[in-house]
Amino acid sequence: MDRSPPRHGSLVYRRHHPIEGTYDSTRAPPKRPSRRPQPLSLGQAKTPRTYGESQTAPTDCSVCLSTIPSNPLLCANCQIWHDARHVFQCLRDPFEFAKRSSSTLGDLLSRDGCVVCQEIARAVTTRFGTSDPEICDGLLLANITCCGPYCLGESAHQELDPWFLERGRQIRHIDHQDLRLDDPSGTANWSSLKDESRTIKVVLYVVITAPPKSDLPQYMPELDSHTDMPFHPNIKWPPDSARGIHRSMAENVDGLPQPTLGIPLEIKYRTSLHTLDAVERSKTPYIDIKLCREWLQQCESQHGTKCQVDDPQMVLPRGFRAIDTHRLCIVNMDSSSDLSFAALSYTWGKSSGSKEIQLERGNLEDLMAEGALKSCEGIPDLILDAITLCADLGHRLLWVDRLCIIQDDASSKHSQIQAMDRIYHLASFTIVAAVPNLPGLGLPGVRNRPRQSPLWNHTRRFHPKTRVVVDNFDNTVMDSNWNSRGWTFQERILSRRRLYITRFEAYFQCNTFSRQEDLGDIAAALNPWSWNLPQYLSTIPTYTSRNLSFDSDILNAFVGIGNRFARVMNTNMISGLPERYLAQALLWENSEHTQRRTNTRDIPSWSWAAWKGRVHYENNSLLDKLSTGTLVQFHYQDPMHGLRSIKEEQVWFFKGVDLETLEDLPTTDEEYPEMRFMPEADISNREWRNCPHNPWAVPAQSLDSDGRDIASRHPGCLVFCTTMALLHFQKYEAIDRAWDYLFNPSDFIMCDILDGEGCKVGKVSKLHKSWAMQKFRDRRKNAVIVLSAGIMSEPSRYAQTHPILLNLGERKEPDANASPWYLHVMVVERDEPTGVYRRLGIGWVETRLWKQCKPTWTTVVLV
């Protein structure tokens, strides 16, 4: 086989110099990996074009054009597009962005015979065109730099490039000089493809840089994963940055990440994947209804129990109504069985000035008349489009809260809200409107409402080393305003199938797979829920970080999730906390400003729902909050049934116990490997018996009559006997600045708990600085009460019993007197007129030091 240089003198093999960024034609071609034959393709040397004012662009990595017939539809610079094998197996963009070749918009427009250049030019003028002649003149001088094209999805690229995936699903990352075509004929890797016309859907990324001293408007860029340009720290970006043209930077200023424009294209080849026949802009103005139906049908017919209703006894609430998408009216479904319906998840938009209709007692009869929703004014466009989409998908019934819950009937509304878990779980699928609820926007892509041009879609992400566009589910759906709202959290979690509608395309998720309209199978995380205690502890931080228009909705918007936790964990929920695991559920911490919610005075202070901002259950490096020991018997002043005992498990960490008959504490054994690195059983028993608050003392305590009387006047309070001590606090002093920043961030500080002699006995978790400093200033004592027994985390226990090395190389020997046992405590303040206590924070005290705090047993009414 002839390996001599090609006949054209301009075609020589050039190797990229790794330091200077130049090309050296005197060096030998780089060696290929031994597992692959050395390619015969040669690099093409192009005349460098200017980049900005002073930079030049070395050649792109490409293949010998002598193997590709000339195509009259392409200019000399675009002949590489004639054969898809060379585009997707050989052509690689230089890794450094500034080394990519560019042309001005004027140059592209002058190549009126090239289908690629013309599509790029039309896209740029469409996206940034204006009637201002000065801006148009400046736009003609803007530099256009192309990146790609990139295949839409891994499966498409796998077919185009057999080397794309290796060893199962592992993606092979490609160096930009990696010439992948093993022989010019290409028959080795493409023999399985049929010799027929084919259309490849791709995205071509275009970077547009305004010329120096240009009057073009400046738009701030959004970063893409491909960008490797250094970021200039002195540039202050506005909060609402938009993708677009960017001015050239002065020579002494580092370059900025460049804005990009994604151009979706359909490349049509006459025979298999060579002989380019056309390049056209890909236009998808409407949702692919047929594809969405296939997603739903595939899930219903193939996924079995994973995506079916998990509780056959689950039924819809009484008074359930739905929209009949054929008759266009509200229908009562009380007597229906085996009901198939879709649900809508959306955000209520701000009123446009005209009154938006909702179901009320006064219009119920009118809206149940056939055709009422067609003639009725004031129905939001988004809901009308959802009705159309549901009908197009072949489903007759649609549930929408605004039109299916009587909004001015408190009793009926409450019963429907309490059934959110059943409504969304029993729905065949949920249409998710992951778009702003604005007048006139509706659901983009639904019949008679075309989507905005994909040229405005800046949510795509791509990998330059794999030449593939990757899914953008997270930054399109998960980062949307819809996913930031409190009500939509349970609607997403409880729905078995979700059809997401966004500005530019549709996505589908069930418990088995994820799909994207233009990519097919995507890798969006499914994360099936286990509905156990660890899941609950991780759910609360996510939920409380979301936004609610009304603080009073904090528990209503969680009730569906709470019902599901209660059912699976076999417990009741009280103010958002599971009764069965109350000891652990009380150990939440604030992570934002400590401020009570307004209009929620009926929610007690011990519930996370009473406080604004994100709360969390932090398993810090010291204590294991999942593992507790019962030291308190809680009672609850039930608003409906009066004072009753909390149905909580009595446990000593990983083992169930009966405090009435307990003799010795359960021993640690191999059945519970989490309890490694513990002292001997007799040592632990002795330490706990020396503590004033121990498991054997609990059964002897009972609520006093004053506590019962106070509790009767405060529905929703907790009542319990515990030990209490009045103690001081002081700011935790860290050993260095790094630790001080970790433990004492700007708005919060950690506090040491001090006994009467000023000795440190424990710590309080992060408190808001304004409140804590007030307590420090007057040296006032605060009440500290015991909630449960605690234990060091396993890593901390290991550190106690084994020599360890500290940060600065200081060796720490085991502490013979160290103990793994702690008390979980709560800092409370007393309301003197009423005698009740309110939560201020939580913390921990060493078990062996609680005695020196001089605690006493008392009945606490916690509101």
Secondary structure, DSSP 8 states (H G I E B T S, - for coil): ---S--SSTT----EE-TTT--EETTS------TTS-------------EETTTEE----B---GGGS---TTS-GGGGGGGBHHIIIII-B--SSGGGS-EEEHHHHHH-TT-HHHHHHHHHHHHHH--S-HHHHHHHHTSEEEEEEEEEESHHHHHHH-TTSEETTTEE----TT----SSTT-HHHHTTS-SS-EEEEEEEEEEEE--TT--S--------TT------TT----SS---S-B----TTS------EEEEEEEEEEEETTEEEEEEEE----S--HHHHHHHHHHHHHHSGGGGS-S-TT----TT-EEEETTTTEEEE-TT--S---EEEE-------SS------TTTHHHHTSTTHHHH-S---HHHHHHHHHHHHTT--EEE-HHHHS-TT-HHHHHHHHTTHHHHHHHSSEEEEE-S---TTT-STTSTT-----GGG----EEETTTTEEE--HIIIIITSSGGGBHHHHHHHHH-SSEEEE-SS-EEEE-SS-EEETTTEE----------SHHHHHHHHHHHHTSB-S-GGGTTGGGHHHHHHHHHHHT--EETTEEGGGHHHHT--EE-S---B-TT-TTS-TTSGGGBSS-EE----SSB-TT--B-----EEEETTTEEEE-----EETTEE--TTT--S-----TT-GGG-S---HHHHHHHHHTSSS-TTTGGG----HHHHHHHHTSTT-EEEEEEEEEEEEEE---SSHHHHHHHS-TTEEEEEEE-TTS-EEEEEEEEEHHHHHHHHHHT--EEEEEEEEEEB-HHHHHHHHS-EE-TTS-EE---TT---EEEEEEEEEEETTTTEEEEEEEEEEEGGGSGGG--EEEEEEE-
